[in-house]
Amino acid sequence: YFSISSYLSLPLGTYDDRRALNLGANRWQHDLQVDFNQGFLGKFTIDIAGDWIHYGNNKDADPEHAELTENSSYNVYGWLSYDVSKAVQAVMPSASNASISVGYAGTYGGKQRLNGIYDGSETVEHQIRLTYAQMFAPTWQGLISLNHDTSVSGEFKQEFGIVLRVTKVF
């Protein structure tokens, strides 16, 4: 499978240049995502994805009307999954589509400048992930994912993370 998605964020909502934190960004943003997914050897799947995010300028970033600019940022993801459905069904007959996955996620770029002066904000992150997911009923999926940042710059390093998710498919 091959897919391309495009998301455009508009500068809508409330933005106040006197506040340190705003829900709105007061600028346009475009996110282009590309994904390739391929099964092989009957039980394996490889998933490779990436996205490019382009940021518009915020011409009212503070009370003095400073201009905030940000370089594009990039994300890459790679997953290798192994189908364990038959082994899980031996214990839980109603289970289906069970898999174990190992993956990598990387984030790069987004260097910010205020009136042309670098403000120290730029992100580089390398993360490894291990995930188990399964359909435990025809329309219900459970997932547990463990992750660890191997290298981080421009944000906090996460030594250990866990995601628990239950999804109902309609």
DSSP file (Angstrom, degrees, kcal/mol; ACC not computed):
  #  RESIDUE AA STRUCTURE BP1 BP2  ACC     N-H-->O    O-->H-N    N-H-->O    O-->H-N    TCO  KAPPA ALPHA  PHI   PSI    X-CA   Y-CA   Z-CA
    1    1 A Y              0   0    0      0, 0.0    36,-2.7     0, 0.0     2,-0.4   0.000 360.0 360.0 360.0 145.6    0.0    0.0    0.0
    2    2 A F  E     +A   36   0A   0     34,-0.2     2,-0.3     2,-0.0    34,-0.2  -0.998 360.0 176.5-135.7 131.3    1.1    3.5   -0.7
    3    3 A S  E     -A   35   0A   0     32,-2.6    32,-2.5    -2,-0.4     2,-0.4  -0.978  16.6-164.7-138.9 152.2   -0.7    6.6    0.6
    4    4 A I  E     -A   34   0A   0     -2,-0.3     2,-0.4    30,-0.2    30,-0.2  -1.000  12.3-177.4-133.0 131.6   -0.3   10.4    0.6
    5    5 A S  E     -A   33   0A   0     28,-2.7    28,-3.2    -2,-0.4     2,-0.4  -0.968   8.6-161.3-129.7 147.0   -2.2   12.7    3.0
    6    6 A S  E     -A   32   0A   0     -2,-0.4     2,-0.4    26,-0.2    26,-0.2  -0.995   5.5-171.9-131.1 129.0   -2.1   16.5    3.2
    7    7 A Y  E     -A   31   0A   0     24,-2.8    24,-2.9    -2,-0.4     2,-0.5  -0.977   3.8-165.1-122.8 132.3   -3.3   18.5    6.2
    8    8 A L  E     -A   30   0A   0     -2,-0.4     2,-0.5    22,-0.2    22,-0.2  -0.973   4.5-159.7-118.7 122.7   -3.7   22.3    6.2
    9    9 A S  E     -A   29   0A   0     20,-3.4    20,-1.8    -2,-0.5    -2,-0.0  -0.890  11.1-151.8-102.7 128.0   -4.0   24.2    9.5
   10   10 A L        -     0   0    0     -2,-0.5     2,-2.4    18,-0.2    15,-0.2  -0.685  26.3-110.0 -97.7 151.1   -5.6   27.6    9.3
   11   11 A P        +     0   0    0      0, 0.0     2,-0.2     0, 0.0    17,-0.1  -0.397  68.6 140.5 -79.1  66.1   -4.8   30.5   11.8
   12   12 A L        +     0   0    0     -2,-2.4    14,-0.2    15,-0.1    13,-0.2  -0.612  33.0  40.9-103.1 165.2   -8.3   30.4   13.3
   13   13 A G  S    S-     0   0    0     -2,-0.2     2,-0.4    11,-0.1     0, 0.0  -0.471  97.0 -30.7  96.9-168.5   -9.3   30.7   16.9
   14   14 A T        +     0   0    0     -2,-0.2    10,-0.9     2,-0.0     2,-0.4  -0.748  53.9 171.8 -95.6 131.6   -8.1   33.0   19.7
   15   15 A Y        -     0   0    0     -2,-0.4     2,-0.5     8,-0.1    10,-0.1  -0.993   9.7-172.4-138.8 130.2   -4.5   34.3   19.8
   16   16 A D    >   -     0   0    0     -2,-0.4     3,-1.9     8,-0.1     5,-0.0  -0.966  15.0-155.6-126.4 114.2   -3.2   37.0   22.2
   17   17 A D  T 3  S+     0   0    0     -2,-0.5    47,-0.2     1,-0.3    -1,-0.1   0.589  93.7  61.2 -66.9  -9.3    0.3   38.3   21.6
   18   18 A R  T 3  S+     0   0    0     44,-0.2     2,-0.3    45,-0.1    -1,-0.3   0.565  89.5  85.4 -90.5 -10.1    0.6   39.3   25.3
   19   19 A R    <   -     0   0    0     -3,-1.9     3,-0.1     1,-0.1    -3,-0.1  -0.729  69.3-146.7 -95.7 141.5    0.1   35.7   26.5
   20   20 A A  S    S+     0   0    0     -2,-0.3     2,-0.4     1,-0.2    -1,-0.1   0.774  89.3  41.1 -73.4 -26.5    3.0   33.3   26.8
   21   21 A L        +     0   0    0     -5,-0.0     2,-0.3    -3,-0.0    -1,-0.2  -0.988  67.3 171.0-129.5 127.8    0.7   30.3   25.9
   22   22 A N        -     0   0    0     -2,-0.4    -7,-0.1     2,-0.1    -5,-0.0  -0.964  34.1-142.0-131.5 148.6   -1.9   30.3   23.2
   23   23 A L  S    S+     0   0    0     -2,-0.3     2,-0.2    -9,-0.3    -8,-0.1   0.828  90.8  62.5 -76.1 -32.5   -4.0   27.5   21.8
   24   24 A G  S    S-     0   0    0    -10,-0.9    -8,-0.1     1,-0.1    -2,-0.1  -0.577  70.2-150.6 -90.3 157.0   -3.8   29.0   18.3
   25   25 A A        -     0   0    0      2,-0.2    -1,-0.1   -13,-0.2     3,-0.1   0.529  27.4-134.5-103.5  -9.0   -0.5   29.5   16.5
   26   26 A N  S    S+     0   0    0    -14,-0.2    33,-0.3     1,-0.2     2,-0.3   0.847  74.9  79.0  57.9  37.2   -1.5   32.6   14.5
   27   27 A R  S    S-     0   0    0     31,-0.1    -2,-0.2   -15,-0.1    -1,-0.2  -0.982  83.2 -97.4-163.6 160.2    0.0   31.2   11.3
   28   28 A W        -     0   0    0     -2,-0.3    28,-3.2    29,-0.3     2,-0.3  -0.476  35.1-171.0 -78.0 153.8   -0.7   28.7    8.5
   29   29 A Q  E     -AB   9  55A   0    -20,-1.8   -20,-3.4    26,-0.2     2,-0.4  -0.976   7.6-164.3-148.7 136.3    0.8   25.2    8.7
   30   30 A H  E     -AB   8  54A   0     24,-2.7    24,-2.9    -2,-0.3     2,-0.5  -0.984   2.2-168.9-124.8 131.3    0.9   22.5    6.0
   31   31 A D  E     -AB   7  53A   0    -24,-2.9   -24,-2.8    -2,-0.4     2,-0.5  -0.972   1.1-169.5-122.2 116.6    1.7   18.8    6.8
   32   32 A L  E     -AB   6  52A   0     20,-2.7    20,-2.3    -2,-0.5     2,-0.4  -0.933  10.1-169.5-107.7 121.2    2.4   16.4    3.9
   33   33 A Q  E     -AB   5  51A   0    -28,-3.2   -28,-2.7    -2,-0.5     2,-0.4  -0.910   7.9-173.3-116.9 139.0    2.5   12.7    4.9
   34   34 A V  E     -AB   4  50A   0     16,-2.8    16,-2.4    -2,-0.4     2,-0.4  -0.987   6.5-177.1-129.4 138.5    3.6    9.7    2.8
   35   35 A D  E     -AB   3  49A   0    -32,-2.5   -32,-2.6    -2,-0.4     2,-0.4  -0.999  12.4-169.4-141.3 138.2    3.4    6.1    3.8
   36   36 A F  E     -AB   2  48A   0     12,-2.8    12,-2.9    -2,-0.4     2,-0.4  -0.998  10.4-179.4-126.4 128.9    4.4    2.8    2.3
   37   37 A N  E     + B   0  47A   0    -36,-2.7     2,-0.4    -2,-0.4    10,-0.2  -0.996   4.7 171.5-132.5 127.0    3.2   -0.5    3.8
   38   38 A Q  E     - B   0  46A   0      8,-2.6     8,-2.8    -2,-0.4     2,-0.2  -0.987  21.0-146.9-142.9 128.6    4.2   -4.0    2.4
   39   39 A G  E     + B   0  45A   0     -2,-0.4     2,-0.3     6,-0.2     6,-0.3  -0.629  25.1 173.6 -85.4 151.0    3.6   -7.5    3.7
   40   40 A F  E  >  + B   0  44A   0      4,-2.6     4,-1.9    -2,-0.2     3,-0.4  -0.988  53.3  18.5-156.4 155.8    6.2  -10.2    3.0
   41   41 A L  T  4 S-     0   0    0     -2,-0.3     2,-1.1     1,-0.2     4,-0.1   0.736 112.2 -83.6  54.0  28.0    7.0  -13.8    3.9
   42   42 A G  T  4 S+     0   0    0      1,-0.2    -1,-0.2     2,-0.2    -3,-0.0  -0.073 125.5  42.0  78.7 -37.5    3.4  -14.4    5.0
   43   43 A K  T  4 S+     0   0    0     -2,-1.1    40,-2.7    -3,-0.4     2,-0.3   0.478  94.9  83.7-122.9  -5.7    3.7  -13.0    8.6
   44   44 A F  E  <  -BC  40  82A   0     -4,-1.9    -4,-2.6    38,-0.2     2,-0.4  -0.744  47.5-173.9-105.3 150.3    5.9   -9.8    8.3
   45   45 A T  E     -BC  39  81A   0     36,-1.9    36,-3.0    -2,-0.3     2,-0.4  -0.997   8.0-158.5-138.2 137.1    4.9   -6.3    7.4
   46   46 A I  E     -BC  38  80A   0     -8,-2.8    -8,-2.6    -2,-0.4     2,-0.4  -0.955   8.0-171.6-114.8 137.2    7.1   -3.3    6.9
   47   47 A D  E     +BC  37  79A   0     32,-2.4    32,-2.6    -2,-0.4     2,-0.5  -0.987   4.3 180.0-131.2 120.9    5.8    0.2    7.3
   48   48 A I  E     +BC  36  78A   0    -12,-2.9   -12,-2.8    -2,-0.4     2,-0.3  -0.987  12.3 165.9-124.0 125.7    7.8    3.3    6.3
   49   49 A A  E     +BC  35  77A   0     28,-2.5    28,-2.8    -2,-0.5     2,-0.3  -0.940  10.3 175.6-138.7 157.9    6.4    6.7    6.7
   50   50 A G  E     -BC  34  76A   0    -16,-2.4   -16,-2.8    -2,-0.3     2,-0.3  -0.987   8.8-160.0-155.5 155.5    7.5   10.3    6.7
   51   51 A D  E     -BC  33  75A   0     24,-2.4    24,-2.2    -2,-0.3     2,-0.5  -0.998   8.0-152.6-142.4 152.5    6.1   13.8    6.9
   52   52 A W  E     -BC  32  74A   0    -20,-2.3   -20,-2.7    -2,-0.3     2,-0.5  -0.983  13.0-162.6-120.7 124.9    7.2   17.3    6.0
   53   53 A I  E     -BC  31  73A   0     20,-2.9    20,-1.9    -2,-0.5     2,-0.5  -0.949   1.6-165.5-115.5 122.0    5.7   20.2    7.9
   54   54 A H  E     -B   30   0A   0    -24,-2.9   -24,-2.7    -2,-0.5     2,-0.4  -0.899   9.8-153.5-106.1 132.8    5.9   23.7    6.5
   55   55 A Y  E     -B   29   0A   0     15,-0.5    15,-0.3    -2,-0.5   -26,-0.2  -0.883   4.4-142.0-110.5 134.4    5.2   26.6    8.9
   56   56 A G        -     0   0    0    -28,-3.2     2,-0.3    -2,-0.4    14,-0.1  -0.314  36.9 -89.6 -77.8 173.8    3.9   30.0    7.9
   57   57 A N        -     0   0    0     12,-0.1     2,-0.7    -2,-0.1   -29,-0.3  -0.635  23.2-142.3 -89.0 145.2    5.2   33.2    9.7
   58   58 A N  B >   -H   68   0B   0     10,-2.4    10,-2.9    -2,-0.3     3,-0.6  -0.920  15.6-174.2-103.4 105.9    3.6   34.6   12.8
   59   59 A K  T 3  S+     0   0    0     -2,-0.7    -1,-0.1   -33,-0.3     3,-0.1   0.426  80.6  48.5 -84.2   1.9    3.8   38.4   12.3
   60   60 A D  T 3   +     0   0    0    -34,-0.2    -1,-0.3     1,-0.1     7,-0.2  -0.402  64.5 143.1-133.1  56.2    2.4   39.1   15.8
   61   61 A A  S <  S+     0   0    0      5,-2.8     6,-0.1    -3,-0.6    -1,-0.1   0.702  72.2   6.2 -76.4 -19.2    4.5   36.8   18.0
   62   62 A D  S >  S-     0   0    0      4,-0.4     3,-2.3    -3,-0.1   -44,-0.2  -0.915  92.3 -83.0-150.7 176.3    4.8   39.2   21.0
   63   63 A P  T 3  S+     0   0    0      0, 0.0   -45,-0.1     0, 0.0   -46,-0.1   0.738 126.1  57.5 -59.9 -22.4    3.4   42.6   22.1
   64   64 A E  T 3  S-     0   0    0    -47,-0.2    -3,-0.1     0, 0.0    -4,-0.0   0.314 117.7-113.6 -88.5   9.0    6.1   44.4   20.0
   65   65 A H    <   +     0   0    0     -3,-2.3     2,-0.0     1,-0.2   -48,-0.0   0.844  50.9 177.4  62.0  39.2    4.8   42.6   16.9
   66   66 A A        -     0   0    0     -4,-0.1    -5,-2.8    -6,-0.1     2,-0.6  -0.368  29.0-119.3 -66.7 152.1    8.0   40.5   16.4
   67   67 A E        -     0   0    0     -7,-0.2    48,-3.0    -6,-0.1     2,-0.6  -0.859  20.6-155.7-101.1 123.9    7.9   38.0   13.5
   68   68 A L  E     -HI  58 114B   0    -10,-2.9   -10,-2.4    -2,-0.6     2,-0.3  -0.863  15.0-178.8 -96.8 123.5    8.3   34.3   14.4
   69   69 A T  E     - I   0 113B   0     44,-2.7    44,-2.6    -2,-0.6     2,-0.4  -0.903   5.5-167.2-118.7 152.7    9.6   32.2   11.5
   70   70 A E  E     - I   0 112B   0     -2,-0.3   -15,-0.5   -15,-0.3    42,-0.2  -0.986  18.2-128.7-143.0 129.4   10.2   28.4   11.7
   71   71 A N        -     0   0    0     40,-2.7   -18,-0.0    -2,-0.4    42,-0.0  -0.316  46.5 -84.2 -66.7 157.7   12.1   26.2    9.3
   72   72 A S        -     0   0    0     38,-0.1    38,-1.7    37,-0.1    39,-0.3  -0.229  43.7-145.0 -59.0 152.1   10.3   23.1    8.0
   73   73 A S  E     -CD  53 109A   0    -20,-1.9   -20,-2.9    36,-0.3     2,-0.4  -0.877   8.2-153.7-120.2 158.4   10.4   20.0   10.2
   74   74 A Y  E     -CD  52 108A   0     34,-2.9    34,-2.7    -2,-0.3     2,-0.4  -0.978   6.0-166.9-134.3 141.7   10.5   16.3    9.2
   75   75 A N  E     -CD  51 107A   0    -24,-2.2   -24,-2.4    -2,-0.4     2,-0.4  -0.989   5.2-171.3-127.3 138.7    9.4   13.1   10.8
   76   76 A V  E     -CD  50 106A   0     30,-2.4    30,-2.7    -2,-0.4     2,-0.4  -0.980   2.2-173.8-129.1 145.0   10.3    9.6    9.8
   77   77 A Y  E     -CD  49 105A   0    -28,-2.8   -28,-2.5    -2,-0.4     2,-0.4  -0.995   4.8-175.5-137.3 140.3    8.9    6.3   11.1
   78   78 A G  E     -CD  48 104A   0     26,-2.3    26,-2.2    -2,-0.4     2,-0.4  -0.992   6.4-178.7-137.9 132.5    9.8    2.7   10.4
   79   79 A W  E     -CD  47 103A   0    -32,-2.6   -32,-2.4    -2,-0.4     2,-0.5  -0.987  14.5-168.1-131.3 138.6    8.0   -0.4   11.7
   80   80 A L  E     -CD  46 102A   0     22,-2.5    22,-2.2    -2,-0.4     2,-0.3  -0.990  21.0-172.1-121.5 119.9    8.7   -4.1   11.3
   81   81 A S  E     -CD  45 101A   0    -36,-3.0   -36,-1.9    -2,-0.5     2,-0.4  -0.853  14.3-157.8-117.1 148.1    5.7   -6.2   12.5
   82   82 A Y  E     -CD  44 100A   0     18,-2.7    18,-2.2    -2,-0.3     2,-0.5  -0.994  22.2-126.7-125.2 128.7    5.3   -9.9   12.9
   83   83 A D  E     + D   0  99A   0    -40,-2.7    16,-0.3    -2,-0.4     3,-0.1  -0.630  32.3 167.8 -78.3 118.1    1.8  -11.5   12.9
   84   84 A V     >  +     0   0    0     14,-2.1     4,-2.1    -2,-0.5     5,-0.2   0.034  35.6 122.3-114.8  23.1    1.2  -13.6   16.1
   85   85 A S  H  > S+     0   0    0     13,-0.7     4,-2.6     1,-0.2     5,-0.2   0.885  71.5  50.2 -56.8 -46.1   -2.5  -14.1   15.5
   86   86 A K  H  > S+     0   0    0      1,-0.2     4,-1.1     2,-0.2    -1,-0.2   0.901 111.1  48.7 -63.8 -41.3   -2.5  -18.0   15.5
   87   87 A A  H  > S+     0   0    0      1,-0.2     4,-0.5     2,-0.2     3,-0.3   0.898 114.1  46.3 -64.8 -39.9   -0.4  -18.2   18.7
   88   88 A V  H >X S+     0   0    0     -4,-2.1     4,-3.1     1,-0.2     3,-1.1   0.877 106.7  58.2 -70.6 -37.6   -2.8  -15.8   20.5
   89   89 A Q  H 3< S+     0   0    0     -4,-2.6    -1,-0.2     1,-0.3    -2,-0.2   0.756  94.9  65.5 -65.5 -23.8   -5.9  -17.5   19.2
   90   90 A A  H 3< S+     0   0    0     -4,-1.1    -1,-0.3    -3,-0.3    -2,-0.2   0.817 116.8  27.7 -64.6 -29.7   -4.7  -20.7   20.9
   91   91 A V  H << S+     0   0    0     -3,-1.1    -2,-0.2    -4,-0.5    -1,-0.2   0.789 137.2  27.2 -97.6 -37.9   -5.2  -18.9   24.2
   92   92 A M    ><  -     0   0    0     -4,-3.1     3,-2.1     1,-0.1    -1,-0.2  -0.825  67.4-170.0-130.1  89.8   -7.9  -16.4   23.3
   93   93 A P  T 3  S+     0   0    0      0, 0.0    -1,-0.1     0, 0.0    -4,-0.1   0.747  84.2  57.3 -56.5 -27.5  -10.0  -17.9   20.4
   94   94 A S  T 3  S+     0   0    0     42,-0.1    -5,-0.1     2,-0.0     2,-0.1   0.605  86.4 103.0 -80.6  -9.7  -11.9  -14.6   19.8
   95   95 A A    <   +     0   0    0     -3,-2.1     2,-0.3    -7,-0.2    41,-0.2  -0.382  45.4 169.1 -74.0 150.5   -8.7  -12.6   19.2
   96   96 A S  E     + E   0 135A   0     39,-2.5    39,-2.8     1,-0.1    41,-0.1  -0.963  50.8  28.9-151.3 166.3   -7.6  -11.7   15.7
   97   97 A N  E    S+     0   0A   0     -2,-0.3     2,-0.4    37,-0.2    -1,-0.1   0.889  71.7 170.0  47.4  52.1   -5.0   -9.5   13.9
   98   98 A A  E     +     0   0A   0     36,-0.2   -14,-2.1    -3,-0.1   -13,-0.7  -0.770   4.0 168.5 -93.6 137.8   -2.4   -9.8   16.7
   99   99 A S  E     -DE  83 133A   0     34,-2.8    34,-2.3    -2,-0.4     2,-0.4  -0.995  31.7-145.4-149.1 152.9    1.1   -8.4   16.0
  100  100 A I  E     -DE  82 132A   0    -18,-2.2   -18,-2.7    -2,-0.3     2,-0.4  -0.974  28.5-172.9-114.9 133.8    4.3   -7.5   17.7
  101  101 A S  E     -DE  81 131A   0     30,-3.0    30,-2.7    -2,-0.4     2,-0.4  -0.955  18.3-163.4-132.0 146.4    6.2   -4.6   16.2
  102  102 A V  E     +DE  80 130A   0    -22,-2.2   -22,-2.5    -2,-0.4     2,-0.3  -0.982  28.0 164.6-123.3 141.0    9.5   -2.9   16.6
  103  103 A G  E     -DE  79 129A   0     26,-2.6    26,-2.4    -2,-0.4     2,-0.4  -0.932  32.1-135.9-153.2 173.1   10.1    0.6   15.3
  104  104 A Y  E     -DE  78 128A   0    -26,-2.2   -26,-2.3    -2,-0.3     2,-0.4  -0.982  13.8-169.7-132.1 141.3   12.0    3.8   15.0
  105  105 A A  E     -DE  77 127A   0     22,-2.5    22,-2.6    -2,-0.4     2,-0.4  -1.000   6.9-176.0-132.8 134.8   10.7    7.4   15.0
  106  106 A G  E     -DE  76 126A   0    -30,-2.7   -30,-2.4    -2,-0.4     2,-0.4  -0.990   8.4-167.3-132.4 140.9   12.8   10.4   14.2
  107  107 A T  E     +DE  75 125A   0     18,-2.1    18,-2.3    -2,-0.4     2,-0.3  -0.990  13.8 175.9-126.6 135.2   12.0   14.2   14.3
  108  108 A Y  E     +DE  74 124A   0    -34,-2.7   -34,-2.9    -2,-0.4    16,-0.2  -0.991  37.2   3.2-140.0 142.8   14.3   16.8   12.7
  109  109 A G  E     +DE  73 123A   0     14,-0.8    14,-2.3    -2,-0.3   -36,-0.3  -0.459  38.5 141.4  96.1-156.6   14.2   20.5   12.2
  110  110 A G        -     0   0    0    -38,-1.7     2,-0.2     1,-0.2   -37,-0.1   0.756  33.4-177.8  80.5  27.4   11.8   23.3   13.1
  111  111 A K        -     0   0    0    -39,-0.3   -40,-2.7   -41,-0.1     2,-0.3  -0.409  14.1-149.2 -61.6 126.5   14.5   25.9   13.9
  112  112 A Q  E     -I   70   0B   0      9,-2.3     7,-1.9   -42,-0.2     8,-0.4  -0.755  15.7-171.7-105.8 146.9   12.8   29.0   15.1
  113  113 A R  E     -IJ  69 118B   0    -44,-2.6   -44,-2.7    -2,-0.3     2,-0.6  -0.994  13.5-152.5-133.9 141.7   13.8   32.7   14.8
  114  114 A L  E >  S-IJ  68 117B   0      3,-2.6     3,-1.6    -2,-0.4   -46,-0.2  -0.966  89.2 -17.6-114.4 115.2   12.3   35.8   16.3
  115  115 A N  T 3  S-     0   0    0    -48,-3.0    -1,-0.2    -2,-0.6   -47,-0.1   0.865 131.2 -53.0  52.7  38.7   12.9   38.8   14.1
  116  116 A G  T 3  S+     0   0    0    -49,-0.4     2,-0.5     1,-0.2    -1,-0.3   0.379 113.8 117.9  84.6  -4.1   15.7   36.8   12.4
  117  117 A I  E <  S-J  114   0B   0     -3,-1.6    -3,-2.6     2,-0.0    -1,-0.2  -0.865  71.5-116.0-102.7 124.8   17.5   35.9   15.6
  118  118 A Y  E     -J  113   0B   0     -2,-0.5    -5,-0.2    -5,-0.2    -7,-0.0  -0.356  22.6-161.6 -58.0 126.6   17.7   32.1   16.4
  119  119 A D        -     0   0    0     -7,-1.9    -1,-0.1     2,-0.2    -6,-0.1   0.312  43.7-104.2 -97.8   8.4   15.8   31.6   19.7
  120  120 A G  S    S+     0   0    0     -8,-0.4     2,-0.7     1,-0.2    -7,-0.1   0.455  79.9 129.7  87.7   0.3   17.3   28.2   20.6
  121  121 A S        +     0   0    0     -9,-0.3    -9,-2.3     2,-0.0     2,-0.3  -0.814  20.1 123.7 -98.5 112.9   14.3   26.2   19.6
  122  122 A E        -     0   0    0     -2,-0.7     2,-0.4   -11,-0.2   -12,-0.2  -0.925  43.8-138.0-160.3 142.8   15.0   23.3   17.2
  123  123 A T  E     +E  109   0A   0    -14,-2.3   -14,-0.8    -2,-0.3     2,-0.4  -0.903  24.0 166.6-117.1 134.2   14.2   19.6   17.7
  124  124 A V  E     +EF 108 153A   0     29,-2.4    29,-2.4    -2,-0.4     2,-0.4  -0.959  17.6 168.1-135.2 122.5   16.1   16.4   16.9
  125  125 A E  E     -EF 107 152A   0    -18,-2.3   -18,-2.1    -2,-0.4     2,-0.4  -0.999  19.0-170.5-139.6 135.3   14.7   13.2   18.5
  126  126 A H  E     +EF 106 151A   0     25,-2.7    24,-2.4    -2,-0.4    25,-1.4  -0.996  18.5 175.8-123.2 125.8   15.5    9.5   17.9
  127  127 A Q  E     -EF 105 149A   0    -22,-2.6   -22,-2.5    -2,-0.4     2,-0.3  -0.986  20.1-152.5-135.6 139.4   13.2    7.0   19.5
  128  128 A I  E     -EF 104 148A   0     20,-2.4    20,-2.1    -2,-0.4     2,-0.3  -0.854  19.2-166.7-107.3 149.7   12.8    3.3   19.5
  129  129 A R  E     -EF 103 147A   0    -26,-2.4   -26,-2.6    -2,-0.3     2,-0.4  -0.974  17.8-165.5-139.0 148.2    9.5    1.6   20.1
  130  130 A L  E     -EF 102 146A   0     16,-2.6    16,-3.1    -2,-0.3     2,-0.4  -0.994  21.7-178.3-132.3 127.0    8.1   -1.9   20.8
  131  131 A T  E     -EF 101 145A   0    -30,-2.7   -30,-3.0    -2,-0.4     2,-0.4  -0.968  20.7-167.0-134.2 141.1    4.4   -2.5   20.4
  132  132 A Y  E     +EF 100 144A   0     12,-2.7    12,-2.5    -2,-0.4     2,-0.3  -0.998  21.0 170.7-120.9 130.7    1.9   -5.3   20.8
  133  133 A A  E     +EF  99 143A   0    -34,-2.3   -34,-2.8    -2,-0.4     2,-0.3  -0.987   2.8 164.2-138.3 148.3   -1.6   -4.9   19.3
  134  134 A Q  E     - F   0 142A   0      8,-2.2     8,-2.8    -2,-0.3     2,-0.7  -0.983  39.7-119.5-158.6 152.2   -4.6   -7.2   18.8
  135  135 A M  E     -EF  96 141A   0    -39,-2.8   -39,-2.5    -2,-0.3     6,-0.3  -0.867  28.5-178.8 -87.2 114.6   -8.3   -7.2   18.0
  136  136 A F  E    S+     0   0A   0      4,-1.4     5,-0.2    -2,-0.7    -1,-0.1   0.500  73.0  14.5 -97.7  -3.7   -9.8   -8.8   21.0
  137  137 A A  E >  S- F   0 140A   0      3,-1.3     3,-1.3   -41,-0.1    -1,-0.1  -0.930  98.6 -89.8-153.9 164.7  -13.3   -8.6   19.6
  138  138 A P  T 3  S+     0   0    0      0, 0.0   -43,-0.0     0, 0.0    -3,-0.0   0.789 125.6  21.8 -53.4 -31.1  -14.5   -7.9   16.1
  139  139 A T  T 3  S+     0   0    0     31,-0.0    30,-3.1    29,-0.0     2,-0.4   0.229 110.1  83.9-122.0  14.9  -14.7   -4.1   16.6
  140  140 A W  E <   -FG 137 168A   0     -3,-1.3    -4,-1.4    28,-0.2    -3,-1.3  -0.974  50.9-173.3-125.0 129.9  -12.3   -3.6   19.6
  141  141 A Q  E     -FG 135 167A   0     26,-2.7    26,-2.9    -2,-0.4     2,-0.4  -0.953   5.6-161.7-120.2 140.4   -8.5   -3.3   19.4
  142  142 A G  E     -FG 134 166A   0     -8,-2.8    -8,-2.2    -2,-0.4     2,-0.3  -0.917  11.7-178.5-115.6 148.0   -6.1   -3.1   22.3
  143  143 A L  E     -FG 133 165A   0     22,-2.1    22,-2.5    -2,-0.4     2,-0.4  -0.998  14.5-173.2-147.1 139.0   -2.5   -1.8   22.1
  144  144 A I  E     -FG 132 164A   0    -12,-2.5   -12,-2.7    -2,-0.3     2,-0.4  -0.996  13.1-177.4-130.7 130.6    0.4   -1.4   24.4
  145  145 A S  E     -FG 131 163A   0     18,-2.3    18,-2.6    -2,-0.4     2,-0.4  -0.993  10.0-163.1-132.9 130.6    3.5    0.4   23.2
  146  146 A L  E     -FG 130 162A   0    -16,-3.1   -16,-2.6    -2,-0.4     2,-0.3  -0.893  16.4-179.5-109.0 141.2    6.8    1.0   25.0
  147  147 A N  E     -FG 129 161A   0     14,-2.3    14,-2.3    -2,-0.4     2,-0.3  -0.970  15.7-168.6-142.9 158.9    9.3    3.7   23.8
  148  148 A H  E     -F  128   0A   0    -20,-2.1   -20,-2.4    -2,-0.3     2,-0.6  -0.972  23.2-131.0-147.7 127.5   12.6    5.1   24.7
  149  149 A D  E     -F  127   0A   0      9,-2.6   -22,-0.3    -2,-0.3     3,-0.1  -0.702  19.9-175.4 -77.2 119.9   14.4    8.2   23.4
  150  150 A T  E    S+     0   0A   0    -24,-2.4     2,-0.3    -2,-0.6   -23,-0.2   0.768  73.3   5.8 -86.0 -27.3   17.9    7.3   22.4
  151  151 A S  E     +F  126   0A   0    -25,-1.4   -25,-2.7     2,-0.0     2,-0.3  -0.949  68.9 176.7-158.1 134.2   18.9   10.8   21.6
  152  152 A V  E     +F  125   0A   0     -2,-0.3     2,-0.3   -27,-0.2   -27,-0.2  -0.999   7.7 175.4-144.2 142.2   17.2   14.2   22.0
  153  153 A S  E    S+F  124   0A   0    -29,-2.4   -29,-2.4    -2,-0.3     3,-0.1  -0.973  71.9  20.6-143.7 131.9   18.0   17.8   21.4
  154  154 A G  S    S+     0   0    0     -2,-0.3     2,-0.3     1,-0.2   -29,-0.1   0.477 118.6  44.8  92.3   3.0   15.6   20.8   21.8
  155  155 A E  S    S-     0   0    0    -31,-0.2    -1,-0.2   -34,-0.1     2,-0.2  -0.938  99.2 -65.0-159.4 178.3   13.1   19.0   24.1
  156  156 A F        -     0   0    0     -2,-0.3     2,-0.4    -3,-0.1    -3,-0.1  -0.513  47.5-124.4 -76.4 139.6   13.0   16.8   27.2
  157  157 A K        -     0   0    0     -2,-0.2     2,-0.7    -5,-0.1    -1,-0.1  -0.680  17.3-147.9 -82.9 132.9   14.4   13.3   26.8
  158  158 A Q        -     0   0    0     -2,-0.4    -9,-2.6     1,-0.2     3,-0.2  -0.899  11.3-171.5-104.0 112.2   12.0   10.5   27.7
  159  159 A E  S    S+     0   0    0     -2,-0.7     2,-0.3     1,-0.3    -1,-0.2   0.890  76.3   5.8 -69.4 -39.0   13.8    7.5   29.3
  160  160 A F        +     0   0    0    -12,-0.1     2,-0.3     2,-0.0    -1,-0.3  -0.983  67.5 177.1-149.0 132.4   10.7    5.3   29.2
  161  161 A G  E     -G  147   0A   0    -14,-2.3   -14,-2.3    -2,-0.3     2,-0.4  -0.969   7.8-164.5-134.0 152.6    7.2    5.9   27.8
  162  162 A I  E     -G  146   0A   0     -2,-0.3     2,-0.5   -16,-0.2   -16,-0.2  -1.000   1.9-165.0-137.9 136.4    4.2    3.7   27.7
  163  163 A V  E     -G  145   0A   0    -18,-2.6   -18,-2.3    -2,-0.4     2,-0.5  -0.987   3.7-172.5-120.8 125.2    1.0    4.0   25.6
  164  164 A L  E     +G  144   0A   0     -2,-0.5     2,-0.4   -20,-0.2   -20,-0.2  -0.977  14.1 176.2-114.1 128.0   -2.1    2.1   26.4
  165  165 A R  E     -G  143   0A   0    -22,-2.5   -22,-2.1    -2,-0.5     2,-0.4  -0.996  21.0-171.5-139.0 136.1   -4.9    2.3   23.8
  166  166 A V  E     -G  142   0A   0     -2,-0.4     2,-0.4   -24,-0.2   -24,-0.2  -0.998  17.7-167.4-121.2 127.3   -8.3    0.8   23.4
  167  167 A T  E     -G  141   0A   0    -26,-2.9   -26,-2.7    -2,-0.4     2,-0.6  -0.952  13.4-156.6-122.2 133.4  -10.0    1.5   20.1
  168  168 A K  E     -G  140   0A   0     -2,-0.4     2,-0.5   -28,-0.2   -28,-0.2  -0.945  15.7-149.5-105.1 120.9  -13.6    0.9   19.1
  169  169 A V              0   0    0    -30,-3.1    -2,-0.0    -2,-0.6     0, 0.0  -0.794 360.0 360.0 -92.9 128.0  -14.1    0.6   15.3
  170  170 A F              0   0    0     -2,-0.5    -1,-0.1     0, 0.0   -31,-0.0   0.411 360.0 360.0 -99.2 360.0  -17.5    1.8   14.0
